[in-house]
Amino acid sequence: MTTNFNVFEAWKDLYNQTSNLYDEKIMESFPSQGIGQLLDVNLQFKKWLDETTEKYLELGNIPSRKDLANLSAQVVNVDAKVDSLEELLEDKLEGTDNQVSFKNELSDLKAEMKNLDKKLNQILTALKSKE
């Protein structure tokens, strides 16, 4: 008589039984109320450690992470303001360049108009002299 032995099913049963056993033993040894108190003590210790470290850094005149983060934010703000001022200045300079080129074009146009006026006067005098 041959029976099919499934290794996976055997492993799965063994895993489930040991997992349940570990869960039961852990719950007996470490009740949730005790774990909650342990976490509470850990949080209080971390808070005390953070406050002590901050006071130590302040007394040693050493910047903390909070100070560096604030400084970093201020640097970013200053950088943004410098960029906006730079753009404004570039716009003004472009406007000035346009005004300078416009003025040059206008003076060239005036000079051409004077030349045309002189030529028209010459043509008129030539026409009058032929009459």
Disulfide bonds with the S-S distance in Angstrom:
none
